Amino acid sequence: MLQADGSRDVQETRGMGDASGGSIEVYVPYPLRGLTNGIGTVEIRAADLGQAIAELNRRFPGLAYRILDDQGRLRRFVNAFVNDEPVSHLSPNDVPLRTGDVVTILPSVAGG
């Protein structure tokens, strides 16, 4: 459902999987793969985006620093999507994940 501000209801955009911290897939873009030993897709278990980032950082130390600021929010230049729906405007802990969700983390690219 579209909200008054034009955004979609995050809960409604999810698949029908359970929300108990099931298996999700995280796409790691090329610019961050130096921290993941070249791995582009990681399967993890997490109940929300904050847990997913914490698990990524546990496996690949330093990755969270590139994604989150000192307050635990996504950095201004980082965009996050769950099943192709933008969630960057939300706190990572407020983005629930369901089994089968696909998380994409993309640093912004500037140029001209």
C-alpha positions in Angstrom: 0.0 0.0 0.0 1.3 3.4 -0.9 1.7 5.8 2.1 0.9 9.5 2.1 4.6 10.3 1.5 4.7 8.1 -1.6 6.6 5.3 0.1 5.4 1.7 0.2 4.4 -0.1 3.4 7.5 -2.2 4.1 5.5 -5.0 5.6 3.3 -5.3 2.6 6.2 -5.6 0.1 7.5 -8.8 1.7 7.0 -12.3 0.7 4.9 -14.7 2.7 7.8 -16.3 4.5 8.1 -16.4 8.3 9.6 -13.5 10.2 11.5 -15.6 12.7 15.0 -14.8 11.5 15.0 -17.3 8.6 17.5 -17.6 5.8 17.9 -14.5 3.6 20.3 -13.6 0.8 22.4 -10.5 0.9 23.9 -9.1 -2.3 27.2 -7.4 -1.7 28.1 -5.0 -4.5 31.5 -5.0 -6.2 32.9 -2.0 -4.4 32.4 -3.8 -1.0 33.7 -7.2 -2.1 37.2 -6.4 -1.1 35.9 -6.9 2.5 34.2 -10.2 1.6 37.1 -11.9 -0.1 35.3 -11.3 -3.4 32.1 -13.0 -2.3 29.1 -11.3 -4.0 26.1 -13.2 -2.4 26.0 -14.2 1.2 23.2 -16.4 2.8 22.6 -15.6 6.5 19.9 -15.8 9.1 18.5 -12.5 10.5 15.2 -11.2 11.7 15.8 -7.6 10.7 18.3 -5.6 8.6 20.3 -4.5 11.7 20.9 -8.2 12.6 21.8 -8.9 9.0 24.4 -6.2 9.0 25.7 -7.4 12.3 26.1 -10.9 11.0 27.8 -9.7 7.9 30.2 -7.8 10.1 30.8 -10.8 12.2 31.8 -12.8 9.1 33.6 -9.9 7.4 35.0 -7.5 10.0 34.9 -3.9 8.9 31.9 -4.2 6.6 29.5 -2.6 9.0 31.7 0.5 9.2 31.3 1.0 5.5 27.5 0.7 5.8 26.5 2.3 9.1 27.3 5.6 10.8 28.2 6.0 14.5 24.5 6.0 15.4 23.8 2.7 13.7 22.0 4.3 10.8 22.7 3.6 7.2 25.3 6.1 5.9 23.9 8.8 3.6 25.6 7.4 0.6 24.4 3.8 1.2 21.1 2.6 -0.2 19.4 -0.6 1.0 16.7 -2.6 -0.6 14.7 -5.6 0.5 13.1 -7.5 -2.4 13.9 -4.4 -4.6 11.9 -2.1 -2.3 13.9 0.9 -0.9 14.4 0.8 2.9 17.2 3.3 3.3 14.9 5.8 5.0 14.3 3.4 7.9 16.4 2.4 10.8 18.0 -1.0 10.1 16.5 -2.4 13.3 13.0 -1.3 12.0 13.3 -3.3 8.8 12.0 -6.8 9.4 13.2 -9.7 7.2 11.4 -12.9 6.3 12.7 -16.2 5.1 13.6 -15.9 1.4 14.0 -12.1 1.4 16.8 -10.7 -0.8 18.7 -7.7 0.7 20.8 -5.5 -1.6 23.2 -2.9 -0.2 24.4 -0.3 -2.7 26.8 2.5 -2.1 25.8 5.6 -4.2 27.9 6.3 -7.2 28.7 9.9 -8.2 30.1 11.2 -11.4 29.3 13.0 -14.5 
